[in-house]
Amino acid sequence: MDPSSLLLLLGDVSSDQVGLQLVFLKQPRSLRPDQSSFEAKMSGSQLEQSIIDLIDLFHKHSGRDDTIEKEALLQLLKENFPNFLSACEKRGRDYLSNIFNKKDKNKDQKIDFSEFLSLLADIATDYHEHSHGEELCSGGSQ
């Protein structure tokens, strides 16, 4: 766990002669019920860890209803795909302008986990095509 996540977890830390006492003020979204046991069971291969990291990323930006609203999705994309978005801008494509509406299949103005995975699949496909010589943000399925 990184230090900033730990600070979110810890509300008050005090020390006495018996030991260290931790008081938890709030539970971050990434540690939902059964989440820590899920992670402990699944901490195996690199690919499994990558899937867990994707779930954590989704939970970091999702609300209590386990969906991501438009502004949170755009922020997630800006933070995590700067090279991809920069390549889109250089090619005259405003990727962010319509991606939310395109991926919100049920038109509820929120992105659920399967819609989120569909978005990541499009970006991953573009990176795969880039590995074969195509320009980033070449259009593909975007």
C-alpha positions, 0 to 999 in steps of 0.5 A: 500500500502506498503512503497516500493510501495509508494516510487515507486509511489512518485517521488517528495514530497514537502510541502508548506503553502497550503499543500502537493504536490505530483508529480508522476514520473511513474505509477507502472504496478499494477496500470494500467488504471482502476486498482484502480477502479477495486480494490475498487469495488472488495475489498470484501471477503478474496478470492476476495482479494487473486485473486487481489493479484495474479493479482498484483503479475503477473503485478509486474513481467510482461512487457508492453505486459502483459506477463512474460519473463523467468528470471522474472518468475524464480525470481517470483518463487524463491521469492514466493515459497522457501519452495516448491522449497526447497522440490523439490531440496531435492527430486532431482527434478529441478523444475525450469529447465523446468517449463517455457517451459512446461507452455509456451503453445503457445511457444512465449517465454513468459508466459501470465496470463492464463499460469501463472494461470496454473502454480499456479494451479499445485503448489496449487494442490501439496500443497493440496496433501501435506495437505493430507500427500503427500510430497511437490513436489511429482510429481503430475502434474509437 
